[in-house]
Amino acid sequence: MQQLSEVKSAARTVWARGDYDAMMRAENLYEVGAQLVRRLGIGAGQNVVDVACGSGNAAIPAAQAGARVTGVDLTPHMLDLARGRAQEAGVDVEWIEGDAEELPFSDAHADIVLSTFGCMFAPRHDVVADELARILAPGGQLGLCAWTPEGVFGDFFRIVANYLPPDPEFVDPPLAWGDEKNVRELFEGTGLALSFERAIWEITHPSVDAAVSCYTDYLGPVNMARELTQADGRWPDLQAELADLFARYKTADGQVVLPAEYLTITGQNR
């Protein structure tokens, strides 16, 4: 338990680094959360929980659709970003500091449970799946988005992981949430009927150098990797590996267009 507590404490620190909101805006990734809300037909009167909500990826569009929304995240800094974005959007959302592995809600609390590129980063996936199912009311809907292991962000996160300290053995790899077979196993016995669909989100950067800078400046784990490798002399290697990855997707005009594959997981509680 001590080791688990340390992992979560480190996650709070890492995800508070950089500028997550700036990255999301630069890549228009907030639209993925809005698309998920539309896909599920979220509307007025529904009780929605966005788990590992980050800066309000799905919570804010759900509130804009008229739902009663609570956003939960482990990192206080993310919730501060979310509050600012909600105020900017003119919507009311309840923001709670909380853990995807121990959600602060009663059984069958929510009509809709969401997470876009969020709960995939919690350490114990089976615990998270049980919690998502637990708080979902009978007939309620689940909607999750996760990067796939085979997509460009699979390559990206594997590169970065090689330059960070290894996780303890009990920590599940985030990209496992992007594998249909694994997700079915996680929810086995919960009573949820699941559906899966893969999609591509095109992310454009002005150049290879701009792409490297975006992630190393803005995305917490990569920002941490840059600091560590600058200290031990491996930064040129990490920088080169990222540049090589992004160069595969360089267009004739020098832009980088990343075909970022993700898995949408939808489910209904029987």
C-alpha positions as CSV (number, residue, x, y, z in Angstrom):
1,M,0.0,0.0,0.0
2,Q,2.9,2.3,0.7
3,Q,4.2,1.7,-2.8
4,L,0.8,2.4,-4.3
5,S,0.5,5.6,-2.4
6,E,3.9,6.7,-3.7
7,V,2.9,5.9,-7.3
8,K,-0.2,8.1,-6.9
9,S,1.7,10.9,-5.2
10,A,4.2,10.9,-8.1
11,A,1.3,11.0,-10.6
12,R,-0.1,14.1,-9.0
13,T,3.3,15.8,-9.3
14,V,4.0,14.6,-12.9
15,W,0.6,15.6,-14.3
16,A,0.9,19.1,-12.7
17,R,4.0,19.8,-14.8
18,G,3.9,21.5,-18.2
19,D,0.7,23.0,-19.6
20,Y,-1.9,20.3,-20.3
21,D,-4.5,22.8,-21.4
22,A,-2.2,24.5,-23.9
23,M,-1.4,21.1,-25.4
24,M,-5.1,20.1,-25.6
25,R,-5.9,23.4,-27.3
26,A,-3.0,23.2,-29.7
27,E,-4.1,19.7,-30.8
28,N,-7.9,20.4,-30.7
29,L,-8.2,17.3,-28.5
30,Y,-11.0,18.8,-26.5
31,E,-13.2,17.9,-29.5
32,V,-12.8,14.2,-28.8
33,G,-14.6,14.7,-25.4
34,A,-17.3,16.7,-27.2
35,Q,-17.8,14.0,-29.8
36,L,-18.1,11.3,-27.0
37,V,-20.8,13.4,-25.4
38,R,-22.7,13.7,-28.6
39,R,-22.2,10.0,-29.4
40,L,-23.9,9.0,-26.1
41,G,-26.7,11.5,-26.6
42,I,-26.1,13.2,-23.2
43,G,-28.7,15.8,-22.3
44,A,-30.6,17.6,-19.7
45,G,-31.5,15.8,-16.4
46,Q,-28.8,13.2,-16.7
47,N,-26.3,12.7,-13.9
48,V,-22.8,12.5,-15.4
49,V,-19.4,11.6,-13.8
50,D,-16.2,12.3,-15.7
51,V,-13.5,10.1,-14.2
52,A,-9.9,11.3,-14.4
53,C,-11.4,14.4,-16.0
54,G,-8.2,16.3,-16.5
55,S,-9.0,19.8,-17.5
56,G,-12.6,19.0,-18.2
57,N,-12.2,17.0,-21.4
58,A,-15.7,15.5,-21.4
59,A,-17.2,17.1,-18.3
60,I,-17.5,20.6,-19.9
61,P,-19.2,19.5,-23.1
62,A,-21.6,17.3,-21.0
63,A,-22.5,20.3,-18.9
64,Q,-23.0,22.4,-22.1
65,A,-25.5,19.7,-23.2
66,G,-27.5,20.3,-20.0
67,A,-26.4,17.4,-17.8
68,R,-25.6,17.6,-14.1
69,V,-21.9,16.9,-14.1
70,T,-19.2,16.0,-11.6
71,G,-15.5,15.9,-12.7
72,V,-13.1,13.8,-10.6
73,D,-9.3,13.9,-10.9
74,L,-6.4,12.9,-8.8
75,T,-4.4,16.1,-9.6
76,P,-5.5,19.4,-8.0
77,H,-3.7,21.4,-10.7
78,M,-5.9,19.7,-13.4
79,L,-9.0,20.6,-11.4
80,D,-7.8,24.3,-11.3
81,L,-7.5,24.2,-15.1
82,A,-10.9,22.6,-15.4
83,R,-12.5,25.3,-13.2
84,G,-11.1,28.0,-15.3
85,R,-12.3,26.4,-18.5
86,A,-15.8,25.8,-17.1
87,Q,-16.0,29.5,-16.1
88,E,-14.9,30.5,-19.6
89,A,-17.6,28.2,-21.0
90,G,-20.2,29.5,-18.7
91,V,-21.2,26.2,-17.2
92,D,-21.5,24.8,-13.7
93,V,-19.6,21.6,-12.9
94,E,-18.8,20.1,-9.5
95,W,-15.0,19.4,-9.4
96,I,-13.8,16.8,-6.8
97,E,-10.3,15.7,-6.1
98,G,-10.6,11.9,-6.1
99,D,-9.1,8.6,-7.2
100,A,-10.4,6.5,-10.1
101,E,-9.6,3.5,-8.0
102,E,-11.8,4.7,-5.1
103,L,-14.5,6.9,-6.5
104,P,-16.3,9.1,-3.9
105,F,-19.8,8.0,-5.0
106,S,-22.4,5.5,-3.9
107,D,-23.3,2.5,-5.9
108,A,-25.5,3.2,-9.0
109,H,-24.9,7.0,-8.6
110,A,-24.5,8.0,-12.3
111,D,-26.5,7.8,-15.4
112,I,-23.4,8.3,-17.5
113,V,-19.7,7.6,-16.7
114,L,-17.1,9.1,-19.0
115,S,-13.3,9.2,-19.3
116,T,-11.3,10.5,-22.2
117,F,-7.6,9.6,-22.1
118,G,-7.9,9.8,-18.3
119,C,-8.5,6.6,-16.4
120,M,-6.1,4.7,-18.6
121,F,-3.3,6.2,-16.6
122,A,-4.5,4.9,-13.2
123,P,-2.2,2.1,-12.0
124,R,-4.6,-0.9,-11.4
125,H,-7.0,-1.3,-14.3
126,D,-9.1,-4.0,-12.8
127,V,-9.8,-1.8,-9.8
128,V,-10.7,1.1,-12.0
129,A,-13.1,-1.0,-14.2
130,D,-14.9,-2.3,-11.1
131,E,-15.3,1.3,-9.8
132,L,-16.6,2.6,-13.1
133,A,-19.2,-0.3,-13.2
134,R,-20.1,0.1,-9.5
135,I,-21.2,3.8,-9.8
136,L,-23.1,3.2,-13.0
137,A,-26.9,3.0,-12.5
138,P,-28.9,0.2,-14.1
139,G,-29.5,1.1,-17.8
140,G,-26.7,3.7,-17.5
141,Q,-24.1,4.3,-20.2
142,L,-20.3,4.1,-20.1
143,G,-18.1,6.1,-22.6
144,L,-14.3,5.9,-22.6
145,C,-11.5,6.9,-25.0
146,A,-8.0,5.5,-24.9
147,W,-4.9,5.5,-27.2
148,T,-4.2,2.2,-28.9
149,P,-1.0,0.3,-28.5
150,E,-0.6,0.1,-32.3
151,G,-1.2,3.8,-33.0
152,V,1.4,6.6,-33.1
153,F,0.8,7.3,-29.4
154,G,1.6,3.7,-28.6
155,D,5.1,4.3,-30.2
156,F,5.3,7.7,-28.5
157,F,4.6,6.5,-24.9
158,R,6.9,3.5,-25.4
159,I,9.8,5.8,-26.3
160,V,9.2,8.1,-23.4
161,A,8.8,5.2,-20.9
162,N,12.4,4.1,-21.8
163,Y,13.7,7.4,-20.3
164,L,11.6,7.3,-17.1
165,P,12.2,5.2,-14.0
166,P,10.3,1.9,-14.4
167,D,6.9,1.5,-12.7
168,P,6.4,-1.1,-10.0
169,E,5.2,-4.5,-11.3
170,F,1.6,-3.9,-10.1
171,V,1.2,-0.9,-12.3
172,D,-0.7,-1.8,-15.5
173,P,0.5,-0.2,-18.8
174,P,-1.8,2.7,-19.8
175,L,-2.0,1.5,-23.4
176,A,-3.7,-1.7,-22.3
177,W,-7.0,0.3,-22.2
178,G,-6.7,0.6,-26.0
179,D,-6.9,-3.2,-26.5
180,E,-10.4,-4.5,-27.0
181,K,-9.7,-8.0,-25.6
182,N,-8.1,-6.6,-22.5
183,V,-11.0,-4.3,-21.8
184,R,-13.5,-7.1,-22.2
185,E,-11.6,-9.0,-19.6
186,L,-11.5,-6.0,-17.3
187,F,-15.3,-5.7,-17.3
188,E,-16.1,-9.4,-17.3
189,G,-18.7,-10.1,-14.7
190,T,-19.8,-6.4,-14.2
191,G,-22.9,-6.8,-16.3
192,L,-21.9,-4.2,-18.9
193,A,-22.5,-4.9,-22.5
194,L,-19.6,-3.3,-24.4
195,S,-19.0,-2.0,-27.9
196,F,-15.8,-0.8,-29.5
197,E,-14.8,1.5,-32.3
198,R,-11.4,2.7,-33.5
199,A,-11.0,6.1,-34.9
200,I,-8.2,8.4,-36.0
201,W,-7.7,11.9,-34.6
202,E,-5.4,14.0,-36.9
203,I,-3.0,16.1,-34.9
204,T,-1.1,18.8,-36.8
205,H,2.2,20.5,-35.8
206,P,4.0,23.1,-37.9
207,S,7.2,21.1,-37.9
208,V,9.1,18.2,-36.3
209,D,10.8,20.6,-33.9
210,A,7.5,22.1,-33.0
211,A,6.0,18.7,-32.3
212,V,8.9,17.7,-30.0
213,S,8.7,21.1,-28.2
214,C,4.9,20.8,-27.7
215,Y,5.2,17.5,-25.8
216,T,8.3,18.2,-23.9
217,D,7.1,21.7,-22.9
218,Y,3.4,20.8,-22.2
219,L,2.8,17.1,-21.4
220,G,3.7,16.3,-17.8
221,P,5.4,12.9,-18.2
222,V,7.5,14.0,-21.2
223,N,8.4,17.2,-19.5
224,M,9.7,15.1,-16.6
225,A,11.6,12.8,-19.0
226,R,13.3,15.9,-20.5
227,E,14.4,17.1,-17.1
228,L,15.7,13.7,-16.0
229,T,17.6,13.2,-19.3
230,Q,19.1,16.7,-19.3
231,A,20.5,15.9,-15.9
232,D,22.0,12.5,-16.9
233,G,23.1,13.4,-20.5
234,R,20.5,11.3,-22.3
235,W,18.4,14.2,-23.5
236,P,19.9,14.2,-27.1
237,D,18.9,10.6,-27.4
238,L,15.3,11.1,-26.3
239,Q,15.1,14.2,-28.5
240,A,16.4,12.3,-31.5
241,E,14.0,9.4,-31.0
242,L,11.0,11.7,-30.7
243,A,12.1,13.6,-33.8
244,D,12.6,10.4,-35.7
245,L,9.0,9.3,-34.8
246,F,7.5,12.6,-35.8
247,A,9.5,12.8,-39.0
248,R,7.7,9.6,-40.3
249,Y,4.5,11.8,-40.5
250,K,6.1,14.9,-42.1
251,T,4.2,16.2,-45.1
252,A,5.7,17.9,-48.2
253,D,5.3,21.3,-46.7
254,G,7.2,20.4,-43.5
255,Q,4.2,20.0,-41.3
256,V,3.7,16.9,-39.1
257,V,0.3,15.3,-39.3
258,L,-0.1,12.5,-36.7
259,P,-2.8,9.9,-37.4
260,A,-3.5,9.3,-33.7
261,E,-5.5,6.2,-33.3
262,Y,-7.8,5.8,-30.3
263,L,-10.3,3.3,-29.1
264,T,-13.8,4.4,-28.1
265,I,-15.4,2.0,-25.6
266,T,-19.1,2.3,-25.0
267,G,-21.2,0.2,-22.7
268,Q,-24.6,-0.2,-21.1
269,N,-25.3,-1.5,-17.7
270,R,-27.9,-4.3,-17.9
